[in-house]
Amino acid sequence: MARSEESLAGGRAYRAFDVDSVKEYVAGQEEVAERLGTKTPGEMRAREVGDGNLNLVFIVEGPGGAVVVKQALPYVRLVGDSWPLPLERAYFEWNALTRQAAHQPHRLPRLFHFDALNALIVMEYLTPHVILRKELIAGKRFDHLAEHMGIFLAETLFHGSDFHLDKAKKKADMALFADNVELCAITENLVFTEPYFDAPLNRWTRPQLDGPARALQSDRAVKVGVQEMLYRFTTKSEALLHGDLHTGSVMVTGSDTRVIDPEFAFYGPMGFDIGAFLANLFLAYFAQDGHEARPDERHTYGEWLLETAENVWSVFSETFARLWREERTGILYARALFEDAGDETGATIGLHRFLGGVFEDAVGFAGAKMVRRLVGLAHVEDMESIGDPDRRAACEVKALLMGRELLVNRTTFGDIYGLSCLARAIRRERNLL
Amino acid sequence: MARSEESLAGGRAYRAFDVDSVKEYVAGQEEVAERLGTKTPGEMRAREVGDGNLNLVFIVEGPGGAVVVKQALPYVRLVGDSWPLPLERAYFEWNALTRQAAHQPHRLPRLFHFDALNALIVMEYLTPHVILRKELIAGKRFDHLAEHMGIFLAETLFHGSDFHLDKAKKKADMALFADNVELCAITENLVFTEPYFDAPLNRWTRPQLDGPARALQSDRAVKVGVQEMLYRFTTKSEALLHGDLHTGSVMVTGSDTRVIDPEFAFYGPMGFDIGAFLANLFLAYFAQDGHEARPDERHTYGEWLLETAENVWSVFSETFARLWREERTGILYARALFEDAGDETGATIGLHRFLGGVFEDAVGFAGAKMVRRLVGLAHVEDMESIGDPDRRAACEVKALLMGRELLVNRTTFGDIYGLSCLARAIRRERNLL
C-alpha cells in the first residue's frame, strides 16, 4: 500500500489519539473489534503505556481480548515539538514487520492493522511478556533467549539479503527503505558522530566520567574507527535490518521471545543488528557490579550474560550456514559455480569468509553502540538505575573502555569467545577512574 | 523529469528512428536545430554509426554544426529482440551525465536534449575525437590521458558519495538508480557469474584456450574471489558510478579526453570504475605482442600503458585527497571530530585507510573485468583484432593469468606499481599454453 495513496485518501488528516478516541478508532476496525470481542467503545478499557521517546502506545482491552495500538508522533516525544520526526516511520516499521513475519512470525507480535494516514499499527498485546532490559537488570535468566535471537537474526538477515532475495525485488526494497532518511540520521548523528566531539546533547555521569569522555574525543584511533563503522552503516546495503535491536526492543517470558519496534529499518550491514544486541548484553554485564547487594553476588549472572552473547553468535552462525546451504537462491555464490559444479567446498569457504566479515562488523558496531549509551544523548536503564553515581561511573568507565577496544581492535578478535575474555579482563581492572 | 510523466505524455509512443525520421525529429527541437543551423530536414545529413550492442547512434549534420542522437533500443542489438532491454536506461544515462556534468563538464560531450519517451539523448558530436581503444590498438600515446581520467574518476566518485553529498539527497539518488536493475543484471551475470561455469554464451579462442578456460571454472580460489567482488558490486552503495568505464567508453584527441555512455550507472563501489579502466589498459598491454610486426617493437609502448595505469591511480588518489580536504561536506568523517578539533591528522589517516580499501576493490574488479573479456560473452577488439589464433591465444592466456591473480591475490598488492611488476612478469612467462 503506497504511502501517498493512503495519506491523501478522502482528504482526511492525521490526528494523535488519546485513551478515549483510540477506543472509537479500534471499534471501527472490524478485525480488531472482533479480537476485542466488542464493537462498543464503552465496553473497552484503554491506557497509554508508551515509555519510548517517539510514539504513543495504547493498550486497548475488551471482553474478548486486548490489542496494542502504536502511533507515531510527529516529533520526538522526549524533547517535544522542537525535534520533528516524520510520521512515515510507521510505514517503514509496518513494512519491516511484514517482511520479518514472512520468516519469523512467532518472534513478533501478531499484526492486525496498519493505517498509514494516522501512522498507526494495531498488533497483539503481548502478555505476560516484559521488556528484556528490565529483566536483565533484575538478574533474571532466559534459557531460550540466545537461541531465539540467534535464529531471528539469521532468518531475517539472510532472507533480507542478496543471498536469498530476487535481485530486482531487493533493489526495489532497498529503494523503498532508502527513504527512511530521518531515522537513519538519528543513528548517524547520535551513535556515530556526536559522542566523539563536544556536541551539546551529549551527557555522562559528571564529574566522574569527565576525564574518560574528553579523552575519547581526542582519541584519534577511536574516531577513525567509529567513522569506518559509520561508512559501513551508510554504504553497506547488505540486508534489511531491524535497525534498533537493543534489549529494550525485545520482550520475553520464561519460554518466549518477541522482537518489536523495527521503525529504524533500512538496508544496511548485518553486523549492525548483531552488534546492537551484543552491545546491550555487554552493557548489562558491566552494570551488574552496580546492582549487587553483596560483592560477587552477580558474578555467575554476569557469566550467563557473556554465555548468552556467545550463543547468540554461534546460533546465528549455524543457522545462517544452514540457510546458505538450503535457501541460497539469490545472485551471490550462484549454485552453478559451486554445488552444481561439484564444489560445495568452495561455497563453504565463501560462507565462512563472509561470516568473518559480519563478525568484524558486529564487533565494531557493538563498540559504537556501547560508547553512545555512556557518553552520548541516550543512555540505558542498566546503568541509569545504579543510584550511587560513583558506583555507576565505575561500571560505565569499564563499559566505555570495552566499547573503545571493540572499535579500535575490531579485527583482533577472531571469535565471540575473545569478546567474553575481553569483558572479563576489563571487569577485573581497577583504578580506571 | 519523472519517467512516468514523460512516457505517458499525450498518449504518444516510443518509435525507433532511422536516418530520415531522425532529421525530422531534431528539426523540431529548437535548441538542437539552432546548433545545426537549420530547421529544414532537407538541409541536414544523417548517418547511423552505432557500433555498440544496445543503441542506435546517429550523427546529424547541418550547415551550422553537427549533433549526436543516441537512442536506446528495446532489445540487445547484437542478439536481436530475443534479449529485451528496458528503454529506461536512457533515463539513467541522462541522469548520470547531468550529475557528472556538474563537476566534469569538459570531460563529457555537451548535453543538448533528453527525450524520455523516445529514450533518446541529443549531445555534442565529438570531432576529431576517436575511441580510445582503437588508438591503443594502433599504438598511439596520449600525454594527458592519465591525468584526465584520474581527475574524472576522483571528481565524479568523490562528489557522488557520502563524503560530499547531503545524506537525504544521496539516499534518494541511490533509490533512483536502484531501478537500473536490468543493466546491473548484465554486469552481475556476464562479468561475475557466467565466465565461471559452463554458461552457453561463454566463448574463447578454441581450442587454444580450452584448458585455461576450463581450469578457471574449477578454480575454487578464483570463484570465491569473484563472488566476493560480486558481493561488493551488489551491496556497496558507495558512489554514483559510470558503471562501464572501459576504453571503448572514452574518446580522445591528442589533447582532449571525453567519457561517454554511462547507461550502466548506479550507486556501487568506487573501485569498480577504476578497476574497469585499469583492466582495459592491462588487456591492451597483453595484446601488444599480438600487434607487433617485429619482436619487441611494442615494448616501450607497453611500458607507456603500464605507466598510464600507474598515473591514473596516482592522479585519482591525489585529487581525491584534495577533495577530501576541501569539499568533505557529507556525514562521513565530520569536520567537528577532526579539523575543527585540531585533528587533521586523524582525517588524513581515515582518508588513506579508505583509499587502501578502494585500491583493493579496484584490483579485484580489474581482475574480474579482464577475465570476462577473455572467456565470457563480450570480448575486446584489442585481442579480437589479432588475426592468428595461436598468437591471439598466447596474449589472452597471459591476460587471463593476470586477471586470476588480481582476483585471488587482491590484498597482496599494496600499490599500483605492484600491478605493473605483475604484468611484466606474466608477459615474460613462456609455455603457458
Contacts between the chains, C-beta under 8 A, distances in Angstrom:
chain1	res1	chain2	res2	distance
A	162	B	231	7.3
A	162	B	234	4.9
A	162	B	235	6.4
A	167	B	181	6.7
A	167	B	184	7.6
A	167	B	185	6.3
A	167	B	188	6.9
A	167	B	234	7.4
A	168	B	181	4.6
A	168	B	185	7.9
A	171	B	178	4.4
A	171	B	179	7.1
A	171	B	181	5.4
A	171	B	184	7.5
A	172	B	178	7.0
A	172	B	179	7.4
A	172	B	181	7.9
A	174	B	174	7.8
A	174	B	175	7.5
A	174	B	178	5.6
A	175	B	174	7.5
A	175	B	175	3.7
A	175	B	176	7.7
A	175	B	178	4.2
A	175	B	179	6.7
A	176	B	175	7.7
A	178	B	171	4.4
A	178	B	172	7.1
A	178	B	174	5.6
A	178	B	175	4.2
A	178	B	178	7.4
A	179	B	171	7.0
A	179	B	172	7.4
A	179	B	175	6.7
A	181	B	167	6.7
A	181	B	168	4.7
A	181	B	171	5.4
A	181	B	172	7.9
A	184	B	167	7.6
A	184	B	171	7.5
A	185	B	167	6.3
A	185	B	168	8.0
A	188	B	167	6.8
A	188	B	331	5.3
A	193	B	331	7.3
A	193	B	334	5.4
A	193	B	336	7.3
A	193	B	337	7.0
A	196	B	337	4.9
A	197	B	334	7.6
A	197	B	336	4.4
A	197	B	337	5.0
A	197	B	340	7.4
A	197	B	341	5.9
A	198	B	341	8.0
A	199	B	336	7.5
A	217	B	337	7.9
A	217	B	341	6.9
A	218	B	341	7.1
A	218	B	343	7.3
A	220	B	343	6.2
A	220	B	345	6.7
A	220	B	346	4.2
A	220	B	349	6.8
A	223	B	337	5.1
A	223	B	338	7.0
A	223	B	343	7.3
A	223	B	346	5.3
A	223	B	350	8.0
A	224	B	346	5.8
A	224	B	349	5.5
A	224	B	350	4.7
A	224	B	353	6.7
A	227	B	332	6.2
A	227	B	333	4.9
A	227	B	337	7.2
A	227	B	350	5.6
A	228	B	350	7.3
A	228	B	353	6.9
A	230	B	331	7.1
A	230	B	332	6.1
A	231	B	162	7.3
A	231	B	332	5.6
A	231	B	354	7.3
A	234	B	162	4.9
A	234	B	167	7.3
A	234	B	331	6.6
A	234	B	332	6.9
A	235	B	162	6.4
A	235	B	236	6.0
A	235	B	237	5.2
A	235	B	238	4.8
A	236	B	235	6.0
A	236	B	236	6.5
A	236	B	237	7.6
A	237	B	174	8.0
A	237	B	235	5.2
A	237	B	236	7.6
A	237	B	237	4.7
A	238	B	235	4.8
A	331	B	188	5.3
A	331	B	193	7.3
A	331	B	230	7.1
A	331	B	234	6.6
A	332	B	227	6.2
A	332	B	230	6.1
A	332	B	231	5.6
A	332	B	234	6.9
A	333	B	227	5.0
A	334	B	193	5.4
A	334	B	197	7.6
A	336	B	193	7.3
A	336	B	197	4.3
A	336	B	199	7.5
A	337	B	193	7.0
A	337	B	196	4.9
A	337	B	197	5.0
A	337	B	217	7.9
A	337	B	223	5.1
A	337	B	227	7.3
A	338	B	223	7.0
A	340	B	197	7.4
A	341	B	197	5.9
A	341	B	198	8.0
A	341	B	217	6.9
A	341	B	218	7.1
A	343	B	218	7.2
A	343	B	220	6.2
A	343	B	223	7.3
A	345	B	220	6.7
A	346	B	220	4.2
A	346	B	223	5.3
A	346	B	224	5.8
A	349	B	220	6.8
A	349	B	224	5.5
A	350	B	223	8.0
A	350	B	224	4.7
A	350	B	227	5.6
A	350	B	228	7.3
A	353	B	224	6.7
A	353	B	228	6.9
A	354	B	228	8.0
A	354	B	231	7.3
